[in-house]
Every structure is written in C-alpha cells, then in structure tokens.
C-alpha cells in the first residue's frame, strides 16, 4: 500500500488536483497496485505449502523431490499476479507439475478463470471484437477475438438443457409466489416454436497462419438461414410473464423433444401444482409428442398462426377486394373466439372459390380447423385465463436468439451458434455461474503441466 501511495504521489503533479485527475491516476495504477497486493496475500497465506519438499507424481504416484520454487506470472482481473510455488519433475514420466496450482485454482493458461469468466459474460452480450474492447477498457487487460471465441465454445462444450436449467427448488418457489393469494393454481405455459438465425457452412473455413488455422472467406460461400427450434416454460401471473425455462438450439425435431423429455424426467416441472397448457402451431408432429409427454395439459392452437391461415385464404379469395378480405378475417376470428368452430367449418364448406388457388386454400384451412378443433376453443380458454397466442415464445426468441445471433454481418457455424444459444439460456436462467463452475472443475481435473522432454 505504501508503494502504491508513493506511486500516486509521483503520478499526480498538480498541487490541487481535481477529483477526476485523482481517479484517473488511481485507475491507471490500479492493475499494478491490486496485482501486487494479491501476490503478497498469496505468499503470506501459502507460506507453509511453499515449504513442501516431496510430492507424488500425478501419473505414476512415485514420490519426487522439489526442484526449487517455480515462479509464474498470470493475468487476473485485478492485475498481474506472480505465483511462487514448489516445482516438481518426474524423470520416469517426463512430467513437470506444481501441486499448489490445483488447490489455488490456477488455470493452465496465462489468463485466469476470473478473466475467462468476464470474457464469457461479455461475449454472451456483444460481438467478440466488442467484448475484447470492453475487457481492455474495464480491466486494463487485452483480449483477442480468437481467444474469446475459443473460450466461449469451451465453456459451453457438451452443455445440455439440464446443465443450464434452473433448479427444481427455484422453479417451485416461483410457482408458489404466483399462487400466493389465489384460489386456483397458477397457469404454466409450454410454448414451442422456431426462430431463424444466419449460418455459414463448414466449408467456409479456410486456412491462415497461426494456431487456429481457420478463417472464413466470405466470397467463397453462401449463407443459409436455419431454424433454431426451442421451447419455453413460463407462468402467467395476472398481467405479466414469469420466465421459468428456455432451451433453443439449431436442432431437429427429435433433439428438441429429447431435451423436453429430459426436463420432464428431471422433475423440473411441478405439474401437480400448476395448470399446464401447451401453445403451438398446427403441426401434428408437435401435438402427437406433446400429448404423449403431457397428457393432461390443455392444448391451445396459437391464434396468431390460425389468423395467418385465414389471411392466406382471404388474400386469395378476395384478391380484388382487400377491405372485404379484412372484414372476413375479422368476422371469422370473432366467431372462433366465441367458440363457433363448427360454424366456421360449415361456412368454409359453402364458400365458392373465386380463383383456382382459392380451392386448395379452403381445403387446407378446413383440415387445420378439424385437426385442431378442440385446441381452438378460444372462448373457454380465454375464460380460464389461458394465453391464446405464442407471444411468450416469440419474446424468448428475441432476447435469447435474435439479440445476439442476428446482428448485422453475423454468420454462425452451427456448432458455435448452439454454444452461444446455450450460454444465452444460462444467462437468463441465472445459471451462468454453475455452467462456468462446471467448466472450471473440468479444467482443474486435467494435468496442469504438459509433458517435458527428458
């Protein structure tokens, strides 16, 4: 501390410095000051451990004598810290190791876990280049785009829905809060839908000097918009939505429902404490699997998708009369909201197509209404307080998928995009710390030193 104060005295030359001048001087010296303090504290707390004379080799188990104190400088959010700890070398294995690195939680690279955690949090919100700029501005440490990119993928590697999902206790607590003071159980909604995100093909990877040896050359590949399929559980609490759990990935239908089955098998959804309903479009493959998973859930055909089918028919049937098309759609939706699904189907059967294309559209709409007749009972659903549209999942697409993945000029490899989506889900579930802790434990479980040539 005395050294830091002396450095500040030399830094501030003005006789009567302003507050801004003092804070700027402290800010410029903060890394050196706090890094030195951390080094001193570590040496003081680890005096006994630094006297260790022998240690077993982590590979062969043979006792090895210390070869002196090894010094290593690492980067943390509080500055550069010098680690002084006994170093051992196993001649038989050709393996060098420092036993104190594991209890101290020292990462194998130069940048330590607190820096890695800060970088990952930034990349979850802003582009990789911006994350590096913010890191330098906020901590004084430099961060490269390739490093941030690689780190983000490593943190979320092999992370599934259960790794990012909130705990059963946390979900139950939200349900209890929503049920407080009410006679009926709260409504929990499962909404299923997809959002399109920009992707690039694997063949876009070119070559360049350096460790990564991969660089996309835009002129040689064509991007593709792919659907990130997802589901969201949320509670309806009066006028607001209480977020429970979301999972979004660029995946096929089977992978989506595999994740949903995992959520159910883990007991995360308190089905006996809520009135569960499912909101989705008219795709029969969705309803067949949802019914098998949640047979007692209330099924609701998303009114927005229903209105889309009505508008499609109206634009064909009343192509020359847009006002009449709008009036027909509004009148038909009103009848559906009154629960008159059979009357709407009867009216469609009596409709005389005014164009060649109108006939197939009429038949398609009749089929949709018949298949989803019990799911479009909007009157009773509205009286029960159930949501009639997919606004909940659409908003999840916005704050999880679109905010980060559909930025201007962003094109993602599928694997990298899924890693980012998992990270975004963890952020909004409040489980980022758990996901990063899992990554940290995995890194610390590996040997901290590489093989050394004999």
C-alpha positions in Angstrom: 0.0 0.0 0.0 2.9 2.4 0.8 4.4 1.6 -2.6 1.1 2.4 -4.3 0.7 5.7 -2.5 4.2 6.7 -3.3 3.5 5.9 -7.0 0.3 8.0 -6.9 2.2 10.9 -5.4 4.7 10.8 -8.3 1.8 10.4 -10.8 -0.2 13.4 -9.6 2.0 16.5 -10.2 -0.7 19.2 -9.6 -0.7 21.0 -6.3 -4.5 21.0 -6.0 -5.7 18.1 -8.2 -9.3 17.6 -9.1 -11.3 14.5 -8.3 -11.2 13.5 -11.9 -7.4 13.8 -12.0 -7.0 11.7 -8.9 -9.4 9.0 -10.0 -7.6 8.8 -13.4 -4.3 8.4 -11.7 -5.6 5.6 -9.4 -7.3 4.0 -12.4 -4.0 3.9 -14.4 -2.1 2.3 -11.4 -4.9 0.0 -10.2 -3.6 -3.1 -12.0 -0.1 -2.7 -10.6 -1.4 -1.9 -7.1 -4.0 -4.6 -6.8 -1.9 -7.2 -8.5 0.9 -6.6 -6.1 -1.5 -6.9 -3.1 -2.8 -10.2 -4.4 0.8 -11.5 -4.8 1.6 -10.5 -1.2 -1.5 -12.1 0.2 -1.0 -15.3 -1.7 2.6 -15.6 -0.5 1.5 -14.9 3.1 -1.4 -17.4 3.2 0.6 -20.1 1.4 3.9 -20.0 3.4 3.5 -23.5 4.8 2.6 -25.0 1.5 5.6 -23.4 -0.2 7.9 -25.4 2.1 6.7 -28.7 0.6 9.8 -30.9 -0.1 8.2 -34.0 -1.7 5.1 -34.8 -3.7 3.7 -37.8 -5.5 3.7 -37.7 -9.3 0.1 -37.4 -10.5 0.8 -40.0 -13.2 2.9 -42.8 -11.7 2.4 -42.0 -8.0 6.1 -42.0 -7.1 7.4 -39.5 -4.6 9.5 -36.8 -6.1 11.7 -34.1 -4.5 11.1 -30.4 -5.1 13.4 -28.8 -7.6 13.1 -25.4 -6.1 10.5 -22.6 -6.2 9.0 -22.1 -9.6 7.7 -18.6 -10.5 5.0 -17.9 -12.9 3.1 -14.7 -13.8 -0.5 -14.9 -14.6 -3.2 -12.3 -15.5 -6.2 -11.8 -13.3 -9.0 -9.1 -13.3 -7.0 -7.3 -10.5 -3.7 -7.3 -12.5 -0.7 -9.5 -13.0 0.0 -11.9 -10.1 3.3 -13.7 -9.5 2.9 -17.2 -8.3 5.8 -18.7 -6.3 5.3 -22.4 -5.5 7.5 -25.5 -5.3 8.0 -27.2 -8.7 8.5 -31.0 -9.1 9.6 -33.1 -12.1 9.1 -36.8 -12.6 12.0 -38.3 -14.6 10.2 -41.6 -15.2 7.1 -39.9 -16.7 8.8 -36.8 -18.2 6.1 -34.8 -16.4 6.5 -31.5 -14.6 3.9 -30.4 -12.0 3.2 -27.8 -9.3 0.8 -29.4 -6.7 -0.3 -26.0 -5.4 -1.9 -25.0 -8.7 -4.9 -27.2 -8.1 -5.9 -26.0 -4.6 -5.1 -22.5 -5.6 -7.4 -22.9 -8.6 -4.8 -21.8 -11.1 -5.8 -22.1 -14.8 -3.2 -23.7 -17.1 -3.1 -20.6 -19.4 -1.9 -17.1 -18.7 -5.4 -15.7 -18.3 -7.0 -17.0 -15.1 -10.6 -18.1 -14.5 -11.8 -14.7 -13.3 -10.7 -13.1 -16.6 -12.2 -16.0 -18.6 -15.4 -15.6 -16.8 -15.5 -11.9 -17.5 -14.8 -12.6 -21.2 -17.5 -15.2 -21.5 -20.1 -12.9 -19.9 -19.2 -10.1 -22.3 -19.3 -12.4 -25.4 -22.8 -13.5 -24.4 -24.0 -10.0 -24.8 -21.8 -8.3 -27.5 -19.7 -9.4 -30.5 -16.3 -10.9 -29.8 -14.4 -7.8 -31.0 -16.5 -5.5 -28.8 -16.0 -7.9 -25.9 -12.2 -7.5 -26.2 -12.5 -3.7 -26.3 -14.7 -3.7 -23.2 -12.4 -6.0 -21.4 -9.4 -3.7 -22.1 -11.4 -0.7 -21.0 -12.8 -2.2 -17.8 -9.9 -4.2 -16.6 -6.8 -3.0 -18.5 -6.2 -6.5 -19.9 -6.0 -7.2 -23.6 -8.3 -9.8 -25.1 -8.1 -11.2 -28.6 -11.1 -12.2 -30.8 -9.8 -15.8 -31.4 -9.2 -16.3 -27.6 -12.7 -15.1 -26.7 -14.2 -17.2 -29.5 -12.4 -20.4 -28.4 -13.1 -19.8 -24.7 -16.8 -19.3 -25.3 -17.0 -22.6 -27.1 -15.0 -24.4 -24.5 -17.2 -23.2 -21.6 -20.4 -24.4 -23.3 -19.0 -27.6 -24.7 -21.2 -30.6 -24.0 -23.7 -28.4 -22.2 -27.3 -29.6 -22.5 -30.7 -28.4 -21.2 -30.2 -29.8 -17.7 -26.9 -28.0 -17.3 -28.4 -24.6 -17.9 -31.8 -25.2 -16.4 -32.7 -23.7 -13.0 -33.2 -25.9 -10.0 -36.4 -27.6 -9.1 -36.5 -25.6 -5.9 -36.1 -22.3 -7.8 -38.9 -23.2 -10.1 -41.2 -24.3 -7.3 -40.5 -21.1 -5.5 -41.7 -19.0 -8.5 -44.8 -21.2 -8.7 -45.6 -20.7 -5.1 -45.1 -16.9 -5.4 -47.5 -16.9 -8.4 -50.1 -19.0 -6.5 -50.0 -16.8 -3.3 -53.4 -15.3 -2.5 -55.2 -17.1 -5.3 -57.8 -19.8 -5.1 -56.8 -21.6 -8.4 -53.5 -23.0 -9.3 -51.3 -20.7 -11.5 -51.1 -21.3 -15.2 -47.8 -22.6 -16.6 -47.4 -22.4 -20.3 -45.2 -24.6 -22.5 -44.7 -22.8 -25.9 -42.9 -24.4 -28.8 -41.7 -22.6 -31.9 -38.6 -21.8 -34.0 -36.6 -18.7 -35.0 -34.4 -18.3 -38.0 -30.7 -17.4 -37.5 -28.0 -16.9 -40.1 -25.5 -19.7 -40.5 -22.4 -20.4 -42.6 -21.3 -23.8 -44.0 -18.4 -25.7 -42.6 -16.6 -25.4 -45.9 -16.3 -21.7 -45.2 -13.3 -22.5 -43.1 -10.2 -21.5 -44.9 -6.6 -21.5 -43.7 -4.3 -18.9 -42.3 -1.0 -18.8 -40.3 -1.3 -19.4 -36.6 -2.8 -21.8 -34.2 -6.4 -21.5 -35.3 -5.6 -22.1 -39.0 -9.2 -21.3 -39.9 -10.7 -18.2 -41.4 -13.9 -17.7 -43.3 -13.6 -16.2 -46.8 -16.9 -14.6 -47.4 -16.7 -14.5 -51.2 -16.4 -18.3 -51.4 -19.6 -19.4 -49.6 -23.3 -18.8 -49.4 -25.0 -18.2 -46.1 -28.2 -20.0 -45.0 -30.9 -19.1 -42.6 -31.6 -22.1 -40.3 -34.3 -22.6 -37.7 -33.4 -22.6 -34.1 -36.1 -24.7 -32.6 -36.9 -24.1 -29.0 -39.4 -24.3 -26.1 -40.2 -22.1 -23.2 -41.9 -22.7 -19.9 -43.4 -19.6 -18.2 -46.0 -18.7 -15.6 -48.9 -16.4 -16.3 -49.2 -14.1 -13.2 -52.0 -11.6 -13.8 -50.7 -9.3 -16.5 -47.1 -10.4 -16.6 -45.0 -13.4 -17.7 -42.7 -15.1 -15.2 -39.8 -16.8 -17.1 -39.1 -20.4 -16.0 -37.0 -22.3 -18.5 -36.0 -21.9 -22.2 -33.9 -24.1 -24.5 -33.1 -23.1 -28.0 -30.8 -24.9 -30.5 -30.3 -25.4 -34.2 -31.6 -28.9 -34.0 -34.1 -31.3 -35.5 -37.5 -32.3 -34.1 -36.2 -35.4 -32.3 -33.4 -33.4 -30.5 -36.0 -30.8 -29.4 -38.3 -33.4 -27.8 -35.3 -35.3 -26.3 -34.5 -32.2 -24.4 -38.1 -31.8 -23.4 -38.2 -35.4 -22.1 -35.1 -34.7 -20.1 -36.8 -31.7 -18.4 -39.8 -33.8 -17.5 -37.7 -36.8 -16.3 -35.7 -34.5 -14.1 -38.9 -33.4 -12.3 -38.3 -29.7 -13.0 -41.9 -29.0 -13.9 -44.3 -29.2 -10.9 -47.3 -30.4 -13.0 -49.4 -31.1 -9.8 -49.0 -27.5 -8.6 -49.9 -25.7 -11.8 -52.4 -25.8 -14.6 -50.2 -26.7 -17.5 -51.1 -25.7 -21.1 -49.3 -26.1 -24.4 -49.3 -23.4 -27.1 -48.0 -24.2 -30.5 -48.9 -24.0 -34.2 -50.9 -26.6 -36.1 -48.1 -29.0 -36.9 -49.4 -32.5 -36.0 -45.9 -33.9 -35.2 -45.7 -31.4 -32.3 -49.1 -32.3 -30.8 -48.5 -36.1 -31.1 -45.4 -35.9 -29.0 -46.7 -33.3 -26.6 -49.8 -35.4 -25.9 -47.6 -38.3 -25.1 -45.4 -36.3 -22.7 -48.1 -34.2 -21.0 -51.4 -36.0 -21.5 -53.3 -33.8 -19.0 -52.1 -30.4 -20.4 -54.5 -28.0 -22.0 -53.7 -27.8 -25.7 -54.1 -24.4 -27.5 -53.7 -23.8 -31.2 -51.8 -20.5 -31.4 -54.3 -17.9 -32.6 -51.6 -16.0 -34.4 -50.9 -19.0 -36.7 -54.6 -19.5 -37.0 -55.0 -15.9 -38.2 -52.2 -16.4 -40.7 -54.1 -19.3 -42.4 -57.2 -17.1 -42.5 -55.3 -14.2 -44.1 -53.7 -16.5 -46.7 -57.2 -17.7 -47.8 -58.7 -14.2 -47.7 -55.9 -12.7 -49.9 -56.6 -15.4 -52.5 -60.4 -15.5 -52.2 -60.9 -11.7 -52.1 -57.8 -10.6 -54.1 -59.6 -7.7 -55.7 -61.4 -6.5 -52.6 -58.8 -6.0 -49.7 -61.4 -4.4 -47.4 -63.7 -7.4 -47.8 -60.8 -9.7 -47.1 -60.0 -7.9 -43.9 -63.7 -7.9 -42.8 -64.0 -11.7 -43.5 -60.9 -12.4 -41.4 -62.0 -10.3 -38.5 -65.5 -11.8 -38.6 -64.1 -15.4 -38.7 -61.7 -14.8 -35.9 -64.6 -13.3 -33.8 -66.6 -16.5 -34.4 -63.7 -18.6 -33.3 -63.3 -16.5 -30.2 -66.9 -17.2 -29.5 -66.3 -20.9 -29.7 -68.1 -21.4 -33.0 -65.5 -23.6 -34.7 -68.2 -25.9 -36.3 -70.0 -22.9 -37.8 -66.7 -21.6 -39.3 -66.0 -25.0 -40.9 -69.6 -25.1 -42.3 -69.1 -21.6 -43.8 -65.9 -22.7 -45.5 -67.6 -25.7 -47.0 -70.3 -23.4 -48.5 -67.7 -21.0 -49.8 -67.4 -20.8 -53.6 -63.7 -20.3 -54.5 -63.3 -17.2 -56.7 -59.9 -18.3 -58.0 -58.2 -21.6 -58.9 -55.7 -21.2 -56.0 -58.5 -20.5 -53.5 -59.9 -24.0 -53.6 -56.8 -25.7 -52.1 -56.5 -23.0 -49.5 -60.1 -23.6 -48.4 -59.5 -27.4 -48.1 -56.2 -26.8 -46.2 -58.0 -24.4 -43.7 -60.8 -26.9 -43.2 -58.3 -29.6 -42.4 -56.4 -27.4 -40.0 -59.6 -26.5 -38.2 -60.8 -30.1 -38.0 -57.4 -31.3 -36.7 -57.2 -28.5 -34.1 -60.9 -28.2 -33.3 -60.5 -28.8 -29.5 -57.4 -26.7 -29.5 -59.1 -23.6 -30.9 -61.8 -23.4 -28.2 -60.7 -19.9 -27.6 -63.8 -18.8 -25.6 -63.4 -21.3 -22.8 -59.6 -20.9 -22.9 -59.8 -17.2 -22.5 -62.3 -17.6 -19.7 -59.9 -19.9 -17.9 -57.1 -17.3 -18.2 -55.0 -19.2 -20.7 -52.9 -17.4 -23.3 -54.2 -17.7 -26.8 -51.1 -16.8 -28.8 -47.4 -17.6 -28.9 -46.2 -14.2 -27.7 -44.2 -15.8 -24.8 -42.0 -17.9 -27.1 -41.7 -15.1 -29.6 -40.3 -12.8 -26.9 -37.9 -15.6 -25.9 -36.6 -15.8 -29.5 -36.0 -12.1 -29.3 -33.9 -11.9 -26.1 -32.2 -15.3 -26.5 -31.7 -15.7 -30.2 -32.1 -12.5 -32.2 -30.4 -10.0 -29.8 -27.1 -11.9 -30.1 -27.1 -14.1 -33.2 -28.9 -12.0 -35.8 -26.6 -8.9 -35.7 -25.7 -7.3 -38.9 -23.0 -9.2 -40.7 -23.1 -12.2 -38.3 -23.0 -15.7 -39.8 -22.5 -18.6 -37.5 -21.2 -22.1 -37.8 -23.9 -24.3 -36.4 -21.9 -25.7 -33.5 -20.7 -22.2 -32.5 -24.2 -20.8 -32.7 -25.5 -23.6 -30.5 -22.8 -22.9 -27.9 -23.9 -19.2 -27.9 -27.5 -20.1 -27.6 -26.7 -22.4 -24.6 -24.8 -19.5 -23.0 -27.7 -17.1 -23.5 -30.1 -19.6 -22.0 -27.9 -20.0 -18.9 -27.7 -16.2 -18.6 -31.5 -15.8 -18.5 -31.9 -18.8 -16.1 -29.4 -17.3 -13.7 -27.3 -20.5 -14.0 -24.2 -19.0 -15.7 -22.1 -19.3 -12.6 -23.0 -23.0 -12.4 -22.1 -23.6 -16.1 -18.8 -21.8 -15.7 -18.0 -23.6 -12.5 -18.6 -26.9 -14.3 -16.0 -25.8 -17.0 -13.6 -24.7 -14.3 -13.7 -28.1 -12.5 -13.2 -29.9 -15.8 -10.1 -27.8 -16.5 -8.7 -28.2 -13.0 -9.2 -32.0 -13.2 -6.8 -32.2 -16.1 -3.0 -32.3 -15.6 -1.7 -28.8 -15.1 1.6 -29.2 -16.8 2.5 -30.6 -20.2 5.0 -33.3 -20.9 8.6 -32.1 -20.7 11.2 -33.6 -22.9 13.8 -35.7 -21.0 
